[in-house]
Amino acid sequence: MTPSTKSPKNKKKNKGKKKKDRGLSAGTADRYELYQRSVNSPETDVDFVTRVFEELRGRPLRRLREDFCGTAAFAAEFLGRHPENRAEGFDLDPKPCEWGKRHNFAPKGKDVAERMTWHLADVRSPADVPPEATVAFNFSYWCFKSRPEMVAYFRSVREDLAPDGLFFIDLYGGPDALIEQEEVRDIDGAFDYVWEQRSWEPGSGTYRTAIHFRFRDGSEMRSAFEYEWRFWHLTELRDVLLDAGFQEVESYFEGTDPDDPEEGDGEFTADPIGENCEAWLAYLVARK
Ligand SMILES: C[S@@+](CC[C@H](N)C(=O)[O-])C[C@H]1O[C@@H](n2cnc3c(N)ncnc32)[C@H](O)[C@@H]1O
């Protein structure tokens, strides 16, 4: 996968402002900050989810649940958009949540922070208030490696949703996704983000990946994040969502940049077929 393909991590087009990055080094850099700058694109994700929710349900989205929320960059962006928006975030690890409170919520003020409920809990736990939309982004749900586990997770999401709720997941695929390789991407001229696809086992589906960061001073933060997932194909996931009781599942694929046929344009539209390119990104939207 080259940095210019529609790769999983190319969805994350940095809309953010460039920061003063002199002195960034492996020993002192903050791995969550590096991760967010390289991987997350909350504005784009929130644009997509709120637009599709409004198109399908005819009203604005006000109650969100973010599973595997980590630093909850998505929820923070959503809450900042409207004073009636509320969110619940679920993650087992307190470290990214604490980081998110300090860096994503505190700067937005008390009002935003108060409309967020954090759950240091498994994603299969119920929300306090049934969400109108639940999101599980950045492929985190691939941690469920067997079909029964994935069915059970999707079923718990479905049961937890409000009666006409929607479930959003993202995924990627294409032949490049299964190749053992590193993809290097420059972030704001400040550091390199390295997405390593370490291994994929065709027999078990086990898929190991890692994120490294390389700095202009020659230092490297190796294995800043490591994942062991199952690689799930879109068609399998659609079947599992339907088996879990969702009524309808639609795929949304990214369009092609008119100036560069190798690059995605960041626009996702409903498309039941998709394009057989080397690497693609999609969202699945499942209706309760
Ligand atoms: C790849 S990070 C994704 C963070 C965030 N969704 C994002 O887009 O950047 C995966 C997160 O899932 C959390 N996690 C893994 N298994 C979980 C589970 N069963 N229940 C809740 N959180 C879980 C981890 O603690 C980690 O913070």
PDBQT file of the ligand as one rigid body, heavy atoms in Angstrom, charges set to zero:
ROOT
HETATM    1  C1  LIG A 301      -7.516   1.393  18.016  1.00  0.00    +0.000 C 
HETATM    2  S1  LIG A 301      -8.025   2.114  19.533  1.00  0.00    +0.000 S 
HETATM    3  C2  LIG A 301      -9.268   3.104  18.827  1.00  0.00    +0.000 C 
HETATM    4  C3  LIG A 301      -9.549   4.368  19.500  1.00  0.00    +0.000 C 
HETATM    5  C4  LIG A 301     -10.568   5.258  18.815  1.00  0.00    +0.000 C 
HETATM    6  N1  LIG A 301     -11.773   4.555  18.422  1.00  0.00    +0.000 N 
HETATM    7  C5  LIG A 301      -9.982   5.944  17.607  1.00  0.00    +0.000 C 
HETATM    8  O1  LIG A 301     -10.636   6.048  16.598  1.00  0.00    +0.000 OA
HETATM    9  O2  LIG A 301      -8.890   6.415  17.620  1.00  0.00    +0.000 OA
HETATM   10  C6  LIG A 301      -8.897   0.776  20.284  1.00  0.00    +0.000 C 
HETATM   11  C7  LIG A 301      -9.450   1.060  21.683  1.00  0.00    +0.000 C 
HETATM   12  O3  LIG A 301     -10.360   0.012  21.997  1.00  0.00    +0.000 OA
HETATM   13  C8  LIG A 301     -10.266  -0.271  23.389  1.00  0.00    +0.000 C 
HETATM   14  N2  LIG A 301     -10.851  -1.622  23.583  1.00  0.00    +0.000 N 
HETATM   15  C9  LIG A 301     -10.391  -2.803  23.120  1.00  0.00    +0.000 A 
HETATM   16  N3  LIG A 301     -11.246  -3.800  23.423  1.00  0.00    +0.000 NA
HETATM   17  C10 LIG A 301     -12.292  -3.227  24.097  1.00  0.00    +0.000 A 
HETATM   18  C11 LIG A 301     -13.513  -3.726  24.659  1.00  0.00    +0.000 A 
HETATM   19  N4  LIG A 301     -13.852  -5.015  24.572  1.00  0.00    +0.000 N 
HETATM   20  N5  LIG A 301     -14.346  -2.842  25.251  1.00  0.00    +0.000 NA
HETATM   21  C12 LIG A 301     -14.035  -1.530  25.330  1.00  0.00    +0.000 A 
HETATM   22  N6  LIG A 301     -12.895  -0.997  24.809  1.00  0.00    +0.000 NA
HETATM   23  C13 LIG A 301     -12.048  -1.828  24.205  1.00  0.00    +0.000 A 
HETATM   24  C14 LIG A 301      -8.794  -0.122  23.700  1.00  0.00    +0.000 C 
HETATM   25  O4  LIG A 301      -8.578   0.148  25.064  1.00  0.00    +0.000 OA
HETATM   26  C15 LIG A 301      -8.404   1.052  22.788  1.00  0.00    +0.000 C 
HETATM   27  O5  LIG A 301      -8.460   2.280  23.471  1.00  0.00    +0.000 OA
ENDROOT
TORSDOF 0
